[in-house]
């Protein structure tokens, strides 16, 4: 009987003696479920790099670009800025002082001076572009050949440049105009021929410097053709100073073309060219000062703006 009781109680005793089963601890939730809900990204109001560079632009340089932009708009769309006829005069409107009706007054024939200045921008600026283009193209070609070839070719080309530099620029311009004839384009070509020597000397010195570089020698050593190496390696790396020279020459070309127009060798009357406007008003400087002052100030402002931009180009690292 004792054996039976012990056998019946043994399962209960074993159950009491056994250690309790630990309660499972709930596992931690994944970090993704505890993270806050993603929010929409905040919009950045930072200015683009180009606009930031514009903010760092010096005030004088910004003003120079503004002057050139206004002059270019005058040349491209003069009707947007002046609605009066720059050629036809109005009876009873002669030599009127600047007013709300005529911002810069009128001339001796009753023509609005503001309209003539605005419409004259196309003649002065287009002539300056032609002059710079002629000087840049011919001078770059001469300087490139002289600096790349050397020897007798360089001596012959540079002696031609010395001859151009020996002749006074105004005398050379007048000689070319007498040969070609009067007009804005012919005056621009004459001014461009005068500037060939300056471009040629600058390009020749830059080409000689770049020609001795290691990558140019490597291009020749790898079998590159002469013309190909000049076009791909020498010329692009020689144009930094030439671009600054072209910007400087642009202002000088405007001044030279205005000088020729003042002397009567530029555009014929009644073309509203800036130099011719100054020449037409010089006889009335005591009674109508605005006829020479207004066009003269426009010429000075555009030339100074071009020179300021050229200085900025020259200061840029190569």
ABEGO torsion letter per residue (X at the ends): XAAAAAAAAAAAAAAAABBBBBBBBBBBBBAAAABBBBBBBBBBABBBAAAAAAAABBAAAAAAAAAAAAAAAAAABAAAABABBAABBBBGABGBBBBAABAAEBBAAGBBAAAAAAAAAAAAAAAAAAAAAAAAAAAAAAAAAAAAAEEAAAAAAAAAAAAAAABBAAAAAAAAAAAAEBEAAAAAAAAAAAAAAAAAAAAAAAAAAAAABAAAAAAAAAGBBAAAAAAAAAAAAAAAAAAAAAAAAAAAAAAAAAAAAAAGABBBOABBBAAAAAAAAAAAAAABAAAAAAAAAAAAAAAAAAAAAAAAAAABBX
